[in-house]
Amino acid sequence: MISLDDDPILGRFFDTPEKKAKWLVRIKIAYIIWIIFIIIGIVTIFFYYFLTP
């Protein structure tokens, strides 16, 4: 299996521990934002379908 360091395209973004840590933080923030959007969407659908006359 190829690691991120050896990948020809993604390797330049993950070649040092500092870059890897920076990108992991960015990915975690993006994942949290994605979850928030999913929750907002589910709540919006709930209000639209179940609470409108």
N, C-alpha and C positions, 0 to 999 in steps of 0.2 A: 504494500500500500504506500502511496506517495504522501509524504508529509507536506505541510504548507510551505516549509522552507525550501523544498526541492521542486515545487511546482514552477513551471516556466512563466506563468502569467501572474499568479498570486504571490509568488515567492518574494518579489520586490516589496510587497506591502508587509510581509511577516518575517523579514530576514533578521531583524534584531529583536531582543526581548522588549525593548521600549515600544517599538512599532506594534508588536503583537499585543502588548497590553493596551495600547491606545485603541487599536481596532476592536479588541474584545469589549472595551468599555462602550465604544460606539455601537457595536452590535447589540449589547445589552440594552442601551438606551432605545435603540430602534425597536427592539422586541417589546419593551415596556410600552412604548407609544402605540405599537400595533395592537397590543392587548387592550389598551384604553379605547382605541377606535372600535374594536370588536364589541366591547361592553357598551359603548355609546350607541352602536348600531342595533344591538339586541334590545336595549332599553327603548330606543326610538321606535322600533317595530312593535314592541309590546304596547307602548302608548298609542301608536297609530291604529293597531288592529283591535285592541281590547278596551280602550278607553274613549274612542270616538263613537258618537251615536250613529 
